[in-house]
Amino acid sequence: MSEKNKEIEFIKIICVLDGLTEGLNIIKGQEYYGFETVDELGYNVYTENEKGRLPIYIGSYSKTYFQLIDNEIHVVTFEKNT
């Protein structure tokens, strides 16, 4: 049985509002990775990723808390161990 590597596409975003003051787990000025929520009103937010490791999920937050850093898609590839 052939197993393929898995890839996930993320965008790089920066937090522009201090979520900690509102009890959220996001910090102003901190860079995160994420992708849009299904309703396109927010982002599913993850910590910075280490090569070959899945970033840690922080939560889903409104787009008002973030600014897009670049228009590049960052791909994380997970290799299957044989």
Backbone as numpy.savetxt, mean C-alpha at the origin, in Angstrom:
# Nx Ny Nz CAx CAy CAz Cx Cy Cz
2.84 -30.50 -11.19 2.00 -29.33 -11.19 2.89 -28.09 -11.19
2.66 -27.24 -12.12 3.46 -26.03 -12.28 2.85 -24.90 -11.44
3.68 -24.26 -10.63 3.22 -23.12 -9.84 3.93 -21.87 -10.33
3.17 -20.79 -10.51 3.71 -19.53 -11.00 3.97 -18.58 -9.85
4.88 -17.63 -10.11 5.11 -16.56 -9.14 3.87 -15.66 -9.10
3.61 -15.08 -7.95 2.48 -14.16 -7.78 3.00 -12.73 -7.81
2.24 -11.85 -8.43 2.60 -10.42 -8.47 1.42 -9.58 -7.99
1.73 -8.56 -7.22 0.73 -7.61 -6.76 1.22 -6.21 -7.12
0.33 -5.38 -7.67 0.69 -4.02 -8.07 0.24 -3.02 -7.01
1.16 -2.15 -6.62 0.88 -1.11 -5.63 1.25 0.25 -6.21
0.62 1.31 -5.68 1.07 2.67 -5.96 1.71 3.19 -4.68
2.59 4.16 -4.82 3.26 4.74 -3.65 2.54 6.04 -3.28
2.17 6.14 -2.00 1.43 7.30 -1.51 2.09 7.82 -0.24
1.83 9.10 0.06 2.34 9.70 1.28 1.17 10.28 2.07
1.21 10.11 3.37 0.15 10.62 4.24 0.33 12.13 4.41
-0.73 12.90 4.16 -0.64 14.36 4.24 -1.39 14.94 5.45
-2.15 14.10 6.15 -2.85 14.52 7.37 -2.45 13.58 8.51
-2.36 14.11 9.71 -1.94 13.29 10.85 -3.10 12.44 11.34
-3.10 11.18 10.96 -4.15 10.26 11.37 -4.06 9.87 12.84
-2.87 9.98 13.43 -2.70 9.60 14.83 -3.57 10.43 15.76
-3.79 11.71 15.43 -4.63 12.57 16.27 -6.08 12.12 16.25
-6.45 11.35 15.22 -7.82 10.84 15.11 -7.90 9.37 15.48
-6.81 8.82 16.03 -6.80 7.43 16.43 -6.57 6.45 15.29
-6.04 6.95 14.18 -5.75 6.09 13.03 -4.29 5.65 13.04
-3.98 4.61 12.30 -2.62 4.06 12.27 -1.77 4.61 11.14
-1.99 5.86 10.76 -1.20 6.48 9.69 -0.57 7.76 10.21
0.65 8.03 9.74 1.45 9.14 10.25 1.73 10.14 9.13
1.50 11.40 9.39 1.77 12.46 8.41 3.24 12.42 7.99
3.47 12.47 6.69 4.82 12.46 6.14 5.37 11.07 5.87
4.69 10.05 6.34 5.13 8.67 6.14 4.70 8.17 4.76
5.60 7.45 4.08 5.28 6.87 2.79 4.69 5.47 2.99
3.70 5.16 2.16 3.03 3.87 2.21 2.83 3.35 0.80
2.46 2.09 0.70 2.04 1.50 -0.57 0.56 1.19 -0.45
-0.13 1.17 -1.58 -1.54 0.85 -1.53 -2.14 0.68 -2.90
-3.42 0.42 -2.90 -4.21 0.39 -4.12 -5.60 0.85 -3.78
-6.34 1.32 -4.79 -7.67 1.88 -4.57 -8.64 0.85 -4.02
-9.55 1.32 -3.19 -10.63 0.47 -2.72 -11.60 0.24 -3.88
-12.46 -0.73 -3.75 -13.41 -1.06 -4.82 -14.31 0.13 -5.16
-14.70 0.90 -4.15 -15.57 2.06 -4.40 -14.82 3.29 -4.89
-13.48 3.19 -5.00 -12.59 4.25 -5.50 -12.57 5.50 -4.63
-13.05 5.40 -3.38 -13.06 6.56 -2.48 -11.86 6.56 -1.53
-11.11 5.49 -1.51 -9.99 5.40 -0.59 -8.91 4.47 -1.09
-7.97 4.18 -0.18 -6.88 3.27 -0.49 -6.81 2.17 0.56
-6.47 0.97 0.13 -6.05 -0.10 1.02 -4.57 0.16 1.24
-4.17 0.43 2.47 -2.83 0.95 2.77 -1.96 -0.12 3.42
-0.70 -0.17 2.96 0.28 -1.15 3.44 1.57 -0.42 3.80
2.35 -1.02 4.70 3.66 -0.48 5.04 4.61 -0.66 3.87
5.75 -0.02 3.95 6.78 -0.21 2.92 7.13 -1.67 2.86
7.34 -2.16 1.66 7.63 -3.58 1.52 9.12 -3.87 1.44
9.48 -5.03 1.94 10.83 -5.53 1.79 10.82 -6.46 0.60
11.93 -6.55 -0.12 11.98 -7.35 -1.33 11.52 -8.78 -1.09
10.52 -9.20 -1.87 10.03 -10.56 -1.79 9.08 -10.84 -0.64
8.74 -9.81 0.13 7.85 -10.00 1.27 6.59 -9.15 1.08
5.48 -9.68 1.51 4.23 -8.95 1.42 4.22 -7.82 2.44
3.90 -6.59 2.00 3.79 -5.49 2.96 2.70 -5.77 3.98
2.80 -5.16 5.14 1.83 -5.36 6.21 0.64 -4.43 6.00
-0.55 -4.99 6.04 -1.78 -4.23 5.84 -2.04 -3.33 7.05
-2.26 -2.03 6.79 -2.53 -1.05 7.85 -4.04 -0.84 7.98
-4.73 -0.70 6.85 -6.17 -0.46 6.87 -6.63 0.23 5.60
-7.90 0.51 5.52 -8.48 1.25 4.39 -8.81 2.66 4.88
-8.32 3.65 4.12 -8.49 5.04 4.52 -8.93 5.88 3.33
-9.61 6.97 3.62 -10.07 7.91 2.61 -8.88 8.51 1.85
-9.09 8.80 0.59 -8.05 9.41 -0.24 -7.62 10.77 0.28
-8.47 11.44 1.08 -8.13 12.76 1.58 -6.89 12.74 2.48
-6.55 11.58 3.03 -5.38 11.47 3.90 -4.08 11.31 3.13
-4.15 11.11 1.82 -2.95 10.75 1.05 -2.78 11.57 -0.21
-1.54 11.59 -0.66 -1.19 12.19 -1.94 -0.35 11.17 -2.70
-0.61 11.05 -3.98 0.15 10.13 -4.83 1.57 10.66 -4.98
2.56 9.80 -4.76 3.96 10.23 -4.88 4.41 10.24 -6.33
4.09 9.19 -7.05 4.44 9.12 -8.47 3.37 8.33 -9.20
3.46 8.30 -10.49 2.47 7.56 -11.28 2.94 6.16 -11.62
4.02 5.72 -11.00 4.55 4.40 -11.29 3.80 3.32 -10.53
3.72 2.17 -11.15 3.17 0.99 -10.48 4.35 0.21 -9.91
4.30 -0.12 -8.64 5.35 -0.89 -7.98 4.85 -2.32 -7.84
5.58 -3.25 -8.43 5.16 -4.66 -8.44 5.97 -5.43 -7.40
5.25 -6.16 -6.56 5.89 -7.05 -5.60 5.69 -8.47 -6.12
6.78 -9.20 -6.31 6.72 -10.56 -6.82 7.05 -11.55 -5.71
6.22 -12.54 -5.60 6.43 -13.60 -4.60 6.81 -14.88 -5.33
7.99 -15.37 -5.06 8.44 -16.58 -5.72 7.94 -17.80 -4.97
7.54 -18.79 -5.73 7.09 -20.05 -5.13 8.33 -20.88 -4.78
8.35 -21.40 -3.58 9.44 -22.29 -3.18 9.16 -23.68 -3.69
10.16 -24.31 -4.29 9.95 -25.66 -4.83 10.60 -26.69 -3.96
